[in-house]
Amino acid sequence: IVIKIDGDGQMDPKLIPQFINPIIIEDADYTKGNRFFDIENISSMPKLRLFGNAILSFMNKLSTGYWKIFDPNNGYTAINSKVLKLLPLKKLNKGFFFESDILFRLNITRAVVVDIPMIARYGSEISHLNISKAVFIFSFCHIRNFIKRIIYNYFVRDFSVASLEWIIGPIMILFSLIFGIYEWTESSRTGISATAGTVMLAALPMIVGIQMILSALSYDIENMPTIPVGKLITDK
């Protein structure tokens, strides 16, 4: 088991047994800290950190496929060494996006990830993470990883009803937007109100497209890995 602890003094090494136990008993391939289990601990966190973490956590759920974990940028982690060997380490982000990027890679290998409750110790140290800049940069990285994950999991590794929804849903929304904007522009230019049929032709694809994407997301949530990869790999 390989353990990673950030060097900022906020993480207690005494918690290591809690992080490695799920891996030892083969309930998980990867464990990570979550500072949001304890309400008292949350109230002591810097408010800007709370806001930024909430936004990044939601984007992380989309890009990694781990919908039931939180605090994705937590640097207190442990991983089964057999699973670590499956990851393309040279491709992992070398900056603040490292923790989110490794979660994306873990999902591609179908690894099981478990949150471990912990309390961070905040002192007088100054964080080098610029929240506003991080949200902008992380957003691009999350969108990239989301697209790559959907392509690999739903079109390369498998093809299901959700795969069709990922294709048809965005196409219908795009058609609805283009057609709706065109008809609105023409109506404004000519002064002639659009007919009920035209309005429905613009609105219906949007409604159906959104429903398809929501259905695909629901399938994605249910498709989270449940069997630890480390349990399936035999030692050589």
C-alpha positions, -999 to +999 in steps of 0.1 A: +000+000+000+013+034-010+004+064+012+006+101+002+004+129+028+008+165+019+037+184+035+017+213+048+013+200+083-025+197+081-027+159+080-022+137+111-001+106+103-019+088+132-048+084+108-028+061+085-044+029+099-079+042+090-067+048+054-051+015+048-076-008+066-103-007+037-075-017+013-062-044+036-096-061+039-102-056+001-131-032+004-114-005-016-085+001-040-080+037-031-089+058+000-088+095+004-095+120+031-128+139+034-128+169+057-166+174+054-180+147+075-177+167+108-199+198+109-177+213+136-147+209+114-165+225+085-173+256+105-136+261+112-126+261+075-119+293+056-151+303+038-134+308+004-120+273+007-155+259+014-170+277-016-142+267-040-142+231-028-180+228-033-177+239-070-147+218-077-163+187-060-193+188-083-171+192-114-150+163-101-180+141-098-188+147-135-152+142-147-143+111-126-176+093-123-172+089-085-205+105-075-205+095-039-172+110-028-164+146-018-134+168-011-116+156-043-085+178-038-077+162-004-041+151-005-043+124+022-045+092+001-037+055+001-037+031-028-032-006-034+002-010-051-013-035-075-038-009-087-011+018-088+008-003-114-022-001-137-021+037-138-002+057-164+018+077-139+037+097-165+004+111-177-008+123-143-011+160-137+020+173-118+002+203-102-028+210-079-050+189-102-031+157-093-057+143-069-086+149-094-066+135-123-057+103-104-094+098-096-102+100-133-075+074-141-088+052-113-123+052-128-110+041-161-095+011-144-128+005-125-111+009-091-132+013-059-127+046-040-137+052-004-138+084+016-122+085+050-135+110+076-107+133+088-101+166+104-076+191+089-054+211+111-053+247+099-025+268+112-009+301+100+004+286+068-006+304+036-022+283+008-005+286-026-037+276-043-055+306-060-092+296-058-104+318-087-075+307-110-079+271-099-116+270-107-109+283-142-080+259-149-097+230-132-128+236-152-109+230-185-092+199-171-125+185-158-143+190-191-115+173-209-115+143-185-153+141-186-153+138-224-125+113-224-142+092-197-175+091-215-159+081-248-138+054-232-165+039-208-195+043-232-181+039-267-148+019-264-152-004-234-190-007-237-220+004-257-255+007-241-287+027-241-268+054-222-243+056-251-271+064-274-284+090-249-250+107-248-251+110-286-288+119-293-293+142-262-267+168-271-276+167-308-313+175-299-303+203-275-280+218-302-307+216-328-332+232-305-309+261-297-300+267-334-335+264-346-350+285-318-324+313-322-330+313-360-368+315-356-366+341-329-343+363-351-367+359-380-397+368-359-379+399-345-369+410-380-403+405-397-425+413-367-445+381-373-450+360-342-439+324-345-467+298-347-474+273-319-460+245-341-427+264-345-424+270-308-431+234-301-405+223-327-380+245-310-389+235-274-396+198-276-361+186-288-347+207-259-369+190-233-362+155-247-325+162-250-323+173-214-342+142-203-318+120-222-288+135-206-303+133-172-311+096-179-275+090-190-262+107-159-285+085-137-270+054-155-235+068-149-242+072-111-255+036-109-225+024-129-199+034-103-173+006-096-183-017-068-158-046-070-122-037-060-097-043-088-070-053-063-092-083-054-092-095-090-054-091-095-033-121-084+002-115-073+029-128-096 
